[in-house]
Amino acid sequence: MPSMTRRTFVRGIAGLAGTIAIGGLAACGTTSSGPKSVGPRSAAVLEAERARRVAGRSTVTARLTPRPVTVDLGGRTVKTWAYGDELPGPLLRATAGDLLKVTVDNQLPAETSVHWHGLALRNDMDGVPHLTQDPITAAGSFAYEFVAPHPGTYFYHPHTGVQLDRGLYGVLVIDDPAEPGDYDDEWVVVLDDWIDGTGRTPDDVYAELTKNNGSGGEGSGDSMEGMDHGSMDMGDDMDMEDMPGMEESMSSPLLGGAGDVDYPHYLVNGRMPDAPQQLTARPGQRVRVRFVNAGTDTAFRVAVGGHRMTVTHSDGFPVTPVTTDALLIGMGERFDVTLTLGDGVFPLVASAEGKKGHGRALVRTGGGRAPSADAKIPELSRRVLLGTDLTAADSVLLPAAEVDRRHDVTLGGSMSPYRWTLNGAAFPDSPALPVRSGERVRLRFVNETTMFHPMHLHGHTFGLVDGGARKDTVIVRPKETLEVDFDTDNPGQWALHCHNILHGEAGMMTSLSYGT
């Protein structure tokens, strides 16, 4: 994500009268020699945290150790950075209302952080360097401590540069104590696009994308004519074979420009399609699958051969169940589905939308030969569901209320120079969005580009207007306007950005800034 100094961040929120003060504070979230949380520690933040704790709940402790490792993707080993020797990282699990204490020991040769994606947790534990905490320095450590407020499927990853495009991600499941558990088994399925250790690092890819920055015009959303988004001009002196993973054009009938990088590998639970993980059960069993898209630049169209899926949750919150053949998952989105299993061996396919390639796992409930790694399944071309097609379950609908404040958020940008903007400016120069506690706020996303952007709001969940799903990450399609509502019940300074990590790093980010 965009790197910045504390000075540039403060400039980004300057002029907001009454904004909660920012300062280094020695308390929860610090170590004796490590970095400090720099987010607001006002009485309002502390009171919001106290309200989340449920009497009698447990304390869950864990330790994460980001470090250089060699991982096996299934017959191919690569050097990368990760939280362990396998992908994804350790599964963390707690119950809503539990207190989590997670110590991060940074053994990387660089600064890092951990963001708890989708959790509406206390602001100073949100893991955004210079916005809510100092970076965790090389050889440093940081103790995250927060109450898990809502059940659901979440994940954790750095909010530092393009580190998510390595192996630094893992899943956090927050269980619901009232969950009926009307399924026989549960699978966690993580989708990813992969280039690290194949001849280029993610930093190499980002450097290539931005090599023309500073040599031309500003390239904002106000000047989009002639821009072929979803493609990359490598220059006359650059051969495609010299830059593994780069393609000239990527587009989707559902999403328009489908990304900037066509990766050499697409993974399901850290495995390539010709050496897939096997998910085992018995015929007739009902399985809950928790899908997480941890990719950087790729939406995945997911289906299970010979089966239909019933979508039950989006970004942790229940939806009115809908049965579909396939599901389109943007970067940062999570969906829970259930399916009743047939007898045999079935491919679970995650097709890279608008790109060449796919990830795969195998669902095995009996004997039989596994289909080939490139086998086509008809479900991918049947009914495809997006998060914007869902409606919230009655239990999680936002209560009826008048909108107190409205913010337009215009999405713009260009490929050359590689610069992505919110409201005409790239972070940290993009204007902050002021709010006050106790408001109903409406965000109006206006996508002026020909690419899709999965927009992610930290610290809150929003409802798509007119009863749409409760989410924290939503796909805004090309030339589309999409409105969401949320309540300002979590004080602090919160990031709002595109979860295409390359776009966020190149400026498509701002902050939601509480005032007193």
Buried (B, 14 or more C-beta within 10 A) or exposed (E): BBEBEBEBBBEBBEEBEEBBEBEEBEEBBBBEEBBBBBBBBBEBBBEBBEEBBBEEBEEBEBEBBBBEBEBBBBEBEBBBBBBBEBBBBBEBBBBBBBBBBBBBBBBBEBBBBBBBBBBBBBBBBBBBBBBBBBBBBEEBBBBBBBBBBBBBBBBBBBBBBBBBBBBBBBBBBBBBEEEEEEBBBEBBBBBBBBBBBBEBBBBBBBEBBBBBEEEEEBBBBEEBEEBBBBBBEBEEEBEEEEBBBBBEEBBBEBBBBBBBBBBBBBBBBBBBBEEBBEBEBEEEEBBBBBBBBBBBBBBBBBBBBBBBBBBBBBBBBBBEEBEBBBBBBBBBBBBBBBBBBBEBBBBBBBBBBBBEBBBBBBBBBEEEEBBEBEEBBEBBEEBBBBBBBBBBBEEBBBEEEEEBBEBBBBBBBBBBBBBBBBBBBBBBEBBBBBBBBEBBBBBBBBBBBBBBBBBBBBBBBBBBBEEBBBBBBBBBBBEBEBBBBBBBEBBBBBBBBBBBBBBBBBBBBBBBBBBE
